[in-house]
């Protein structure tokens, strides 16, 4: 007798579940806040009491109280700063983060619980202006957190220190994208002036933000110093990153699961929204200030997502990855069309581009270890394609814990290959595996079913796949 998909999932989860402290923190925000207040109160109380009774206390006890009080205060402050400026601040999509409004070039509204920034007309600069103006408050907050983390703490260069690199990259970017980024900076600065906010941004600031997904292989500071020289000895640290999965349902239709992992720098995950270029027939799930596509789809029900991977970029071979992905969406009528496109055009550097339409699925890996592109196509035999963050076809360079995810996902999907009606439950459960598939920086989780014109979306400041889901038609946005 065949096991049901519900039983299979229950048994697999029971055998492979792992406790994650960060997930516990994310899932219990009220308890964490209480602990922060208690820790701060007790710690401050201990320090104050010590100042009063220190003369009559033995030295060892006084030192112990001082140490415990200091650590209690420090722990509360660090946890508060981490939730505010890094990740794990839980978001609830039913509490709407935006107010509906509009201006020339765009409107911000809700489709159910999904916030949508829709660009109208045909003027890229006005699209950018609407983006910067309508989302000015959110861009300001995210830019401040990004500057603190990336430039002040990590000491990475600001845009004003990278004029040659940014100008060279700009030459590879289509004019309309340049116009849109220019408009974004102008629209934001207009909002800032009206709001009395001192922070201003330049077109170069916007461009540098669009290079963040390329930062695992592209080091502007090194290129600014010497074009042909990579940062010798700079080894990537072990971390976590995006997961994409292609499979087929019982009818042979493609199902495409996707977790997008990136540090939200505070609340970027909770401020996520669907951006729609209506005249282009393109939608992306993104964050304020970014015009490119990390995950997106188009009116032809073609969906794409990118995964970072190891590699070295010492020259500007094409446009930044997220802008290239948007270009793909604007051009593609099918997976077959994308395969043809990437034979003629290529992005800046290495990454994996996963593509799905109602009947086909592929992963195209750019500039892999041998310098070539590699392509894997979804066959008709229900064999799943996992797209992780090492180099293909060798499956090496696993500094994003790709090996662990592979060892978890492969037996999971293989074991369910003959279970009827396994999707979409099988895919949705796979995306929830904590702490590596569904991680402390999983900002977006999506399940595309192009053959049924459906997409399920979830977003959060970490562990997005475990949160609420909103389901809609892919074509409803157009």
C-alpha positions in Angstrom: 0.0 0.0 0.0 1.4 3.4 -1.0 2.2 5.9 1.7 0.4 9.2 1.5 2.4 12.4 1.0 1.3 13.7 4.4 2.7 10.5 6.1 5.9 10.7 4.1 6.5 14.3 5.1 5.7 13.6 8.7 8.1 10.7 8.8 10.9 12.5 7.0 10.6 15.6 9.1 10.7 13.6 12.3 13.9 11.8 11.3 15.6 15.0 10.0 14.4 17.8 12.2 17.0 20.0 13.9 16.6 22.6 16.7 17.7 26.0 15.6 18.2 28.7 18.2 17.9 31.5 15.7 14.5 30.1 14.5 13.3 29.9 18.1 14.3 33.6 18.4 12.4 34.4 15.2 9.3 32.5 16.2 9.0 33.9 19.7 9.4 37.7 19.4 7.3 38.5 22.4 9.3 36.2 24.7 12.5 37.7 23.3 11.3 41.2 24.0 10.4 40.3 27.6 13.8 38.7 28.0 15.5 41.8 26.7 13.6 44.0 29.2 14.2 41.7 32.1 17.9 41.3 31.2 18.3 45.1 30.9 16.4 45.7 34.2 18.2 43.1 36.2 21.5 44.0 34.8 21.1 47.7 35.5 19.7 46.9 38.9 22.7 44.8 39.8 25.1 47.5 38.7 23.2 50.1 40.8 23.0 47.8 43.8 26.7 47.1 43.6 27.5 50.8 43.7 25.5 51.1 47.0 26.7 47.9 48.7 30.1 47.4 47.3 31.9 48.6 50.5 30.3 45.9 52.6 30.4 43.0 50.1 33.3 40.5 49.7 35.5 41.3 46.7 34.7 38.1 44.9 30.9 38.6 45.2 31.2 42.2 44.1 33.1 41.1 41.0 30.6 38.4 40.3 27.6 40.8 40.5 29.4 43.3 38.4 30.2 40.7 35.7 26.7 39.2 35.7 25.0 42.6 35.6 27.3 43.8 32.8 26.7 40.7 30.7 23.0 40.9 31.2 22.9 44.5 29.9 25.3 43.7 27.1 23.2 40.6 26.0 20.0 42.6 25.9 21.6 45.5 23.9 23.3 43.1 21.4 20.1 41.1 20.8 18.2 44.4 20.3 20.8 45.7 17.8 20.9 42.4 16.0 17.1 42.3 15.5 17.0 45.9 14.5 20.0 46.1 12.1 20.7 42.6 11.0 17.9 40.0 10.8 15.2 37.8 12.6 12.7 40.6 13.4 9.5 38.7 12.7 7.1 40.2 10.2 3.4 39.6 9.7 2.2 40.2 6.2 -1.4 40.8 7.4 -0.1 44.0 9.1 0.4 46.1 6.0 3.7 47.9 6.0 2.7 50.5 3.3 0.1 53.2 2.7 -1.5 53.1 -0.7 -0.5 56.2 -2.8 0.5 57.2 -6.3 2.4 59.7 -8.4 3.3 60.2 -12.0 5.0 57.0 -13.2 3.6 54.6 -10.6 1.2 53.6 -7.8 1.6 51.7 -4.6 -1.3 49.4 -3.6 -2.2 46.1 -2.1 -3.5 42.9 -3.8 -4.8 41.1 -0.8 -1.9 41.1 1.6 0.7 41.5 -1.2 2.1 45.1 -1.6 2.5 46.0 -5.2 4.5 48.9 -6.8 3.2 49.2 -10.3 5.0 51.3 -12.8 2.8 52.9 -15.4 3.5 54.6 -18.8 6.6 54.1 -20.9 9.2 56.4 -19.3 12.0 54.6 -17.4 13.1 57.8 -15.7 9.6 58.4 -14.4 9.4 54.8 -13.2 12.6 55.3 -11.2 11.3 58.7 -9.9 8.1 57.1 -8.7 10.0 54.2 -7.1 12.3 56.6 -5.2 9.6 59.0 -4.2 6.9 56.5 -3.1 9.3 54.3 -1.2 11.5 57.1 0.1 11.1 56.4 3.8 11.9 52.7 3.3 14.9 53.4 1.1 16.2 55.8 3.6 16.0 53.4 6.5 17.5 50.5 4.5 20.3 52.7 3.1 21.3 53.8 6.6 21.4 50.2 7.9 23.3 49.1 4.8 25.8 51.9 5.2 26.4 51.1 8.8 26.9 47.4 8.1 28.7 47.4 4.8 30.7 50.7 4.9 31.2 51.6 8.6 31.6 48.1 10.1 32.9 46.0 7.2 34.9 49.0 5.8 33.9 48.3 2.2 34.4 51.2 -0.2 31.6 53.7 -0.9 30.5 54.6 -4.4 32.6 57.8 -4.5 35.7 55.7 -4.1 34.9 53.5 -7.1 34.5 55.9 -10.0 36.4 53.9 -12.6 34.7 50.6 -11.8 31.2 52.0 -11.7 31.7 53.8 -15.0 32.9 50.7 -16.7 30.0 48.6 -15.3 27.6 51.4 -16.4 28.8 51.0 -20.0 27.4 47.4 -20.0 24.0 48.5 -18.7 21.1 49.3 -21.2 20.3 53.0 -21.3 16.8 52.6 -20.0 18.0 50.9 -16.8 20.5 53.7 -16.3 17.7 56.2 -16.8 15.6 54.3 -14.2 18.3 54.3 -11.6 18.9 58.0 -12.2 15.2 58.6 -11.7 15.2 56.6 -8.6 18.0 58.7 -7.0 16.2 61.9 -8.1 12.8 60.7 -6.8 14.3 59.7 -3.4 16.1 63.0 -3.1 12.9 64.9 -3.8 11.2 62.9 -1.1 14.1 63.5 1.3 13.9 67.3 0.7 10.1 67.3 1.4 10.5 65.1 4.5 13.4 67.2 5.9 15.7 64.2 5.8 19.4 64.9 5.3 20.5 61.6 3.7 20.8 61.9 -0.1 21.8 59.3 -2.6 23.5 59.5 -6.0 23.1 57.4 -9.2 26.4 55.7 -8.3 25.0 54.8 -4.9 22.1 53.1 -6.6 24.3 51.3 -9.0 26.6 50.0 -6.2 23.6 48.6 -4.4 22.8 46.6 -7.6 26.2 45.0 -7.4 25.6 43.4 -4.0 24.4 40.0 -5.5 27.7 39.9 -7.5 29.8 40.6 -4.4 30.7 36.9 -3.9 32.8 37.0 -7.1 33.2 40.7 -7.9 35.4 42.9 -5.7 35.2 46.5 -6.9 37.9 47.7 -4.5 40.4 45.3 -5.9 39.5 46.2 -9.5 39.7 49.9 -8.7 43.3 49.3 -7.6 44.4 46.9 -10.3 42.0 45.5 -12.9 43.8 42.2 -13.5 44.5 41.4 -9.8 42.1 39.4 -7.6 42.3 39.8 -3.8 45.0 37.2 -3.1 44.3 35.0 -0.1 40.7 36.3 0.3 38.7 33.2 1.1 34.9 33.3 1.4 33.6 32.4 4.8 31.1 29.5 5.4 27.6 30.8 5.2 24.1 30.1 3.8 22.5 31.1 0.6 19.6 30.7 -1.8 18.0 27.4 -2.8 16.1 26.7 -6.0 14.3 23.4 -6.9 12.7 22.2 -10.1 10.4 19.2 -10.3 7.3 17.9 -12.1 3.8 17.1 -10.8 1.8 14.0 -11.7 0.6 15.7 -14.9 4.2 16.6 -16.0 3.8 20.3 -15.3 6.8 22.1 -13.8 6.8 23.2 -10.2 9.5 25.6 -9.1 10.4 26.2 -5.5 12.6 29.0 -4.4 14.1 30.4 -1.2 16.0 33.7 -1.4 18.6 34.2 1.3 20.2 37.6 1.9 20.8 39.7 5.0 17.8 42.0 5.4 19.9 44.6 7.2 17.1 45.0 9.7 13.7 44.9 8.1 14.2 44.7 4.4 12.5 41.3 4.3 9.4 42.8 6.0 9.4 45.7 3.5 9.5 43.4 0.5 7.0 44.0 -2.3 6.1 42.9 -5.8 7.3 45.5 -8.4 5.5 45.4 -11.7 6.5 47.0 -15.0 3.1 46.6 -16.6 4.1 47.7 -20.1 7.0 45.2 -20.0 4.9 42.4 -18.6 7.5 41.8 -15.8 7.1 41.3 -12.0 9.7 40.8 -9.4 9.6 40.2 -5.6 12.1 42.7 -4.4 13.0 45.4 -1.9 12.9 49.2 -2.0 15.7 50.7 -3.9 16.4 47.8 -6.3 15.2 47.7 -9.9 16.6 44.3 -10.8 15.3 40.8 -10.4 16.6 38.2 -7.9 13.3 36.3 -8.3 10.7 37.2 -10.8 8.2 36.2 -13.6 6.6 37.6 -16.6 3.2 37.7 -18.5 4.3 34.5 -20.4 4.4 32.6 -17.1 8.2 32.3 -17.3 9.8 32.4 -13.8 13.4 33.0 -13.0 15.6 33.0 -9.9 19.3 33.4 -9.2 21.7 31.7 -6.9 25.2 33.1 -6.1 28.2 30.8 -6.5 32.0 30.8 -6.1 34.0 32.4 -8.9 36.4 35.2 -9.8 35.5 38.3 -11.9 38.4 40.5 -13.0 36.7 42.2 -15.9 33.2 43.6 -16.8 31.8 41.0 -19.2 28.2 42.1 -19.0 25.6 43.8 -16.8 25.1 43.0 -13.1 23.3 39.8 -12.4 20.0 41.2 -11.2 19.7 43.6 -14.1 20.6 40.7 -16.5 17.8 38.7 -14.9 15.3 41.5 -15.5 16.5 41.7 -19.1 15.8 38.0 -19.5 12.3 38.4 -18.2 11.6 41.2 -20.5 12.8 39.1 -23.5 11.7 35.6 -22.7 8.6 33.9 -24.0 9.7 30.4 -22.8 12.6 28.5 -21.3 13.7 27.6 -24.8 14.0 31.3 -25.6 16.2 32.0 -22.5 18.5 29.2 -23.6 19.0 30.9 -26.9 19.4 34.3 -25.4 22.2 33.3 -23.1 24.2 32.0 -26.0 24.4 35.5 -27.3 24.4 37.6 -24.1 26.0 37.1 -20.8 26.1 38.7 -17.3 28.9 40.3 -15.3 30.0 37.1 -13.5 29.3 33.6 -12.2 25.9 32.6 -10.8 23.1 30.1 -11.4 20.0 31.2 -13.3 17.0 28.8 -12.8 14.2 29.2 -15.3 10.7 27.6 -15.5 7.7 27.8 -17.7 4.6 25.5 -17.8 6.4 22.6 -19.5 10.1 23.1 -19.2 12.7 24.0 -16.6 16.5 24.6 -16.7 19.4 25.8 -14.7 22.1 27.8 -16.5 25.3 28.2 -14.6 27.5 31.1 -15.9 31.3 31.1 -15.9 31.9 28.0 -13.9 35.2 26.5 -12.9 36.3 25.8 -16.5 35.2 29.2 -17.6 32.1 28.0 -19.5 28.4 28.0 -19.0 26.8 24.7 -18.0 23.1 23.8 -18.5 20.9 21.3 -16.7 17.4 20.6 -18.1 14.5 19.2 -16.2 13.7 15.8 -17.8 10.4 14.1 -18.1 11.2 11.3 -15.6 10.4 13.2 -12.4 14.1 13.6 -11.6 14.4 16.8 -9.4 17.0 19.5 -10.1 18.4 21.2 -7.0 20.2 24.4 -7.6 22.5 25.3 -4.7 25.6 27.5 -4.4 28.6 25.5 -5.5 30.1 25.2 -8.9 28.5 22.9 -11.5 29.0 20.3 -12.9 31.7 19.4 -10.3 29.5 20.3 -7.3 32.5 21.9 -5.6 33.1 25.0 -3.7 30.6 24.3 -0.9 31.2 27.2 1.4 27.5 27.9 1.4 26.7 24.6 3.0 25.6 23.2 -0.3 26.8 19.8 0.6 24.5 19.5 3.6 21.4 20.8 1.7 22.2 18.3 -1.1 22.4 15.4 1.3 19.0 16.5 2.8 17.1 17.3 -0.4 18.2 14.5 -2.7 16.9 11.6 -0.5 13.8 13.6 0.3 12.7 14.0 -3.3 14.0 10.6 -4.4 12.0 8.9 -1.7 8.8 10.6 -2.8 9.1 10.2 -6.5 6.4 7.5 -6.8 3.9 9.0 -4.3 0.8 10.3 -6.1 -0.3 13.9 -5.7 2.9 14.8 -3.9 2.9 18.4 -5.1 2.7 21.2 -4.0 3.0 19.9 -0.4 6.3 18.1 -1.1 7.9 21.3 -2.5 6.5 23.6 0.2 7.8 21.4 2.9 11.2 21.1 1.3 11.5 24.9 1.5 10.8 24.9 5.2 13.8 22.7 6.2 15.6 24.7 8.9 18.3 25.9 9.4 20.0 25.7 6.0 17.3 25.5 3.3 15.1 27.8 5.4 17.6 30.0 7.2 18.0 33.0 9.5 18.4 35.2 6.4 15.7 33.6 4.2 13.8 36.7 3.1 11.6 35.4 0.3 10.0 32.0 -0.4 8.0 31.2 -3.5 6.4 28.3 -5.2 5.6 28.7 -8.9 3.2 26.4 -10.8 3.3 28.1 -14.2 1.1 25.4 -15.8 -1.7 26.5 -13.4 -0.8 30.2 -13.5 -0.2 30.1 -9.8 2.5 31.5 -7.4 2.6 31.3 -3.6 4.7 34.0 -1.9 6.0 34.5 1.6 8.4 37.1 2.9 10.0 37.9 6.3 13.2 39.0 8.0 14.5 35.4 8.1 12.8 32.0 7.9 10.3 33.2 5.4 9.2 29.7 4.3 7.8 29.1 7.8 5.5 32.1 7.7 2.2 33.0 6.1 1.8 32.4 2.4 -0.2 34.5 -0.1 -1.3 32.8 -3.3 -2.3 34.5 -6.5 -2.2 34.1 -10.3 1.1 34.9 -12.0 -0.8 36.9 -14.7 -3.0 38.8 -12.3 -0.3 41.5 -12.0 -0.5 42.3 -15.7 
